[in-house]
C-alpha cells in the first residue's frame, strides 16, 4: 500500500471533522493525486457554493502547477498533521 493510499484511508478515521479549509485542501490534493483531469471538470453553478469552493481550490492548485507526486506528498503530510491535531477513531 502506498503512503498516499494509506493516508487516503486514514483521512476517513479522523476523530473530529477538519475545518472547511482543510477539507478543501484534502479534496484538491486528492483530485490531483488521483490523476483527475481538471480541464474535463464542469464548473459548478454560482449558487452551488460547496462544489464551487471545491472547484476553486482544485483550480488554484492546478494553476500553481501542483504535480501528481507533489499532491500525493502534500496530501500525506496534511493527513499526518490532521491526525496529530484531531486524533483518530
C-alpha positions as CSV (number, residue, x, y, z in Angstrom):
1,X,0.0,0.0,0.0
2,X,1.4,3.4,-1.0
3,X,1.7,6.2,1.6
4,X,-1.0,8.1,-0.3
5,X,-3.4,5.2,-0.2
6,X,-2.8,4.7,3.5
7,X,-3.3,8.5,4.1
8,X,-6.5,8.4,2.0
9,X,-7.9,5.6,4.2
10,X,-6.7,7.3,7.4
11,X,-8.4,10.6,6.5
12,X,-11.7,8.8,6.9
13,X,-10.8,7.9,10.5
14,X,-10.2,11.3,12.0
15,X,-11.9,11.7,15.4
16,X,-13.1,15.1,14.5
17,X,-14.0,16.8,11.2
18,X,-11.3,19.0,9.8
19,X,-12.0,22.7,9.1
20,X,-13.5,23.7,5.8
21,X,-10.1,24.9,4.5
22,X,-8.5,21.6,5.5
23,X,-11.3,19.7,3.7
24,X,-10.8,21.8,0.6
25,X,-7.1,21.1,0.6
26,X,-7.7,17.3,1.1
27,X,-10.2,17.4,-1.8
28,X,-8.0,19.3,-4.2
29,X,-4.8,17.4,-3.4
30,X,-6.8,14.2,-3.7
31,X,-8.2,15.1,-7.1
32,X,-4.7,15.9,-8.4
33,X,-3.1,12.8,-6.8
34,X,-5.7,10.6,-8.3
35,X,-4.8,11.9,-11.7
36,X,-8.2,13.5,-12.4
37,X,-8.3,15.9,-15.4
38,X,-9.1,19.4,-14.3
39,X,-9.8,20.5,-17.9
40,X,-12.6,18.0,-18.1
41,X,-14.2,19.2,-14.9
42,X,-17.5,21.0,-15.2
43,X,-17.7,24.4,-13.5
44,X,-20.5,24.4,-10.8
45,X,-23.3,26.9,-10.9
46,X,-22.9,30.1,-9.0
47,X,-25.4,29.1,-6.3
48,X,-23.7,25.7,-5.7
49,X,-21.4,27.2,-3.0
50,X,-19.9,23.9,-1.7
51,X,-19.0,22.5,-5.1
52,X,-17.9,25.9,-6.3
53,X,-15.4,26.1,-3.3
54,X,-14.1,22.6,-4.2
55,X,-13.7,23.5,-7.8
56,X,-11.9,26.8,-7.0
57,X,-9.4,25.1,-4.7
58,X,-8.7,22.4,-7.3
59,X,-8.3,25.2,-9.9
60,X,-5.9,27.1,-7.6
61,X,-3.6,24.1,-7.1
62,X,-3.9,23.1,-10.7
63,X,-2.9,26.6,-11.9
64,X,0.0,26.6,-9.4
65,X,1.3,23.6,-11.2
66,X,1.0,21.1,-8.4
67,X,2.1,17.8,-9.9
68,X,0.6,14.4,-9.1
69,X,3.7,13.5,-7.0
70,X,3.5,16.8,-5.1
71,X,-0.2,16.4,-4.5
72,X,0.4,12.9,-3.1
73,X,3.1,14.1,-0.7
74,X,1.2,17.2,0.4
75,X,-1.9,15.0,1.0
76,X,0.1,12.6,3.1
77,X,1.6,15.4,5.1
78,X,-1.7,17.1,5.6
79,X,-3.4,13.9,6.9
80,X,-0.4,13.3,9.3
81,X,-0.9,16.8,10.7
82,X,-4.7,16.3,11.0
83,X,-4.2,13.0,12.8
84,X,-2.0,14.9,15.3
85,X,-4.5,17.7,15.6
86,X,-7.7,15.7,15.8
87,X,-6.7,12.1,16.6
88,X,-8.3,9.1,15.0
89,X,-11.3,6.9,15.9
